[in-house]
């Protein structure tokens, strides 16, 4: 968890809420992306899908639930571009 204690209480609350909303958005985007990848493999054929699924299951997959926001951001930025990240920041900001 990110430490916001050095900021005034009002700012801490905003930062915590923003971080949590950002975390949720990023997790949802990563899940959608992974699902789309699997669906593409399924459309290519059963063999491609089984290979993709077996790779996922064999190599293991750590769920996003307990991953830090920083780690989620790193994963997101490995798979997406800066514009996608800015879009998510703007979406979270508009929800605040």
FIMAR-188344 format. One record per residue (C-alpha): x, y, z; residue in one letter. Coordinates in pm, 1 decimal. Layout:
<sites>
+----------+----------+----------+---------+
:        x :        y :        z : residuo :
+----------+----------+----------+---------+
:        X :        Y :        Z :       a :
...
+----------+----------+----------+---------+
</sites>
This chain:
<sites>
+----------+----------+----------+---------+
:        x :        y :        z : residuo :
+----------+----------+----------+---------+
:      0.0 :      0.0 :      0.0 :       x :
:    119.2 :    348.7 :    -77.1 :       x :
:    199.0 :    566.7 :    223.6 :       x :
:     11.1 :    896.6 :    212.4 :       x :
:     71.3 :    995.6 :    575.9 :       x :
:    294.2 :   1291.0 :    492.8 :       x :
:      1.0 :   1468.6 :    324.4 :       x :
:   -286.1 :   1654.3 :    490.7 :       x :
:   -582.7 :   1431.5 :    580.8 :       x :
:   -806.7 :   1576.8 :    308.8 :       x :
:   -542.0 :   1508.4 :     44.5 :       x :
:   -481.9 :   1159.2 :    185.9 :       x :
:   -846.7 :   1069.3 :    140.3 :       x :
:   -846.4 :   1192.0 :   -219.4 :       x :
:   -523.1 :   1008.0 :   -299.5 :       x :
:   -646.2 :    683.6 :   -144.3 :       x :
:   -972.8 :    699.4 :   -336.5 :       x :
:   -794.2 :    787.1 :   -661.8 :       x :
:   -546.0 :    501.5 :   -612.9 :       x :
:   -822.2 :    251.1 :   -545.4 :       x :
:  -1023.6 :    360.7 :   -850.0 :       x :
:   -708.2 :    347.7 :  -1064.1 :       x :
:   -630.2 :      0.2 :   -932.1 :       x :
:   -978.9 :   -124.2 :  -1022.1 :       x :
:   -962.2 :     27.6 :  -1372.9 :       x :
:   -621.1 :   -121.7 :  -1442.3 :       x :
:   -725.7 :   -466.3 :  -1317.2 :       x :
:  -1036.7 :   -456.8 :  -1536.6 :       x :
:   -832.8 :   -354.7 :  -1842.0 :       x :
:   -577.7 :   -629.7 :  -1782.9 :       x :
:   -852.2 :   -890.8 :  -1745.3 :       x :
:  -1021.9 :   -770.3 :  -2065.6 :       x :
:   -693.3 :   -782.9 :  -2253.7 :       x :
:   -612.8 :  -1135.8 :  -2135.2 :       x :
:   -966.3 :  -1253.2 :  -2216.9 :       x :
:   -940.5 :  -1102.5 :  -2566.1 :       x :
:   -610.6 :  -1281.4 :  -2622.1 :       x :
:   -766.1 :  -1613.8 :  -2525.4 :       x :
:  -1070.4 :  -1549.1 :  -2745.1 :       x :
:   -842.6 :  -1475.5 :  -3041.8 :       x :
:   -666.7 :  -1805.4 :  -2982.4 :       x :
:  -1003.1 :  -1980.7 :  -2966.1 :       x :
:  -1105.7 :  -1826.5 :  -3299.2 :       x :
:   -779.9 :  -1944.8 :  -3457.6 :       x :
:   -866.5 :  -2296.9 :  -3359.6 :       x :
:   -896.9 :  -2539.6 :  -3077.6 :       x :
:   -529.9 :  -2634.9 :  -3088.7 :       x :
:   -413.5 :  -2272.2 :  -3052.3 :       x :
:   -659.3 :  -2213.7 :  -2768.8 :       x :
:   -555.9 :  -2527.4 :  -2582.1 :       x :
:   -190.5 :  -2428.8 :  -2622.7 :       x :
:   -255.0 :  -2075.5 :  -2489.4 :       x :
:   -462.1 :  -2207.2 :  -2200.5 :       x :
:   -213.2 :  -2479.4 :  -2112.2 :       x :
:     69.5 :  -2225.2 :  -2116.9 :       x :
:   -128.2 :  -2001.1 :  -1883.4 :       x :
:   -209.3 :  -2286.3 :  -1646.9 :       x :
:    132.4 :  -2448.6 :  -1663.5 :       x :
:    331.9 :  -2130.9 :  -1609.0 :       x :
:     88.9 :  -2020.7 :  -1343.1 :       x :
:    -89.3 :  -1694.9 :  -1314.8 :       x :
:    -78.3 :  -1478.0 :  -1008.7 :       x :
:   -410.7 :  -1306.6 :   -966.5 :       x :
:   -432.8 :   -929.8 :   -973.5 :       x :
:   -615.4 :   -914.1 :   -639.2 :       x :
:   -307.2 :   -901.5 :   -417.0 :       x :
:    -63.5 :   -732.0 :   -652.3 :       x :
:     50.4 :   -383.0 :   -559.1 :       x :
:    -63.5 :    -84.9 :   -762.8 :       x :
:    294.4 :    -33.5 :   -880.7 :       x :
:    315.2 :   -390.7 :  -1008.0 :       x :
:    -22.8 :   -353.8 :  -1180.7 :       x :
:     99.9 :    -34.2 :  -1344.4 :       x :
:    416.2 :   -210.5 :  -1461.2 :       x :
:    213.2 :   -494.8 :  -1614.4 :       x :
:    -27.8 :   -249.1 :  -1773.5 :       x :
:    250.2 :    -40.2 :  -1926.4 :       x :
:    422.4 :   -352.8 :  -2061.6 :       x :
:    106.8 :   -445.0 :  -2249.4 :       x :
:    -40.8 :   -106.2 :  -2335.0 :       x :
:     92.5 :    229.5 :  -2447.3 :       x :
:    117.9 :    565.4 :  -2274.1 :       x :
:   -200.2 :    691.0 :  -2439.7 :       x :
:   -397.8 :    403.3 :  -2288.9 :       x :
:   -256.4 :    492.4 :  -1947.7 :       x :
:   -345.2 :    860.3 :  -1989.2 :       x :
:   -696.7 :    758.9 :  -2091.1 :       x :
:   -738.3 :    557.1 :  -1771.1 :       x :
:   -602.8 :    843.5 :  -1559.0 :       x :
:   -852.3 :   1078.6 :  -1725.2 :       x :
:  -1139.5 :    835.0 :  -1668.0 :       x :
:  -1053.8 :    796.6 :  -1300.1 :       x :
:  -1014.2 :   1172.3 :  -1264.4 :       x :
:  -1358.1 :   1232.6 :  -1417.1 :       x :
:  -1510.8 :    988.4 :  -1166.1 :       x :
:  -1367.6 :   1178.2 :   -870.7 :       x :
+----------+----------+----------+---------+
</sites>
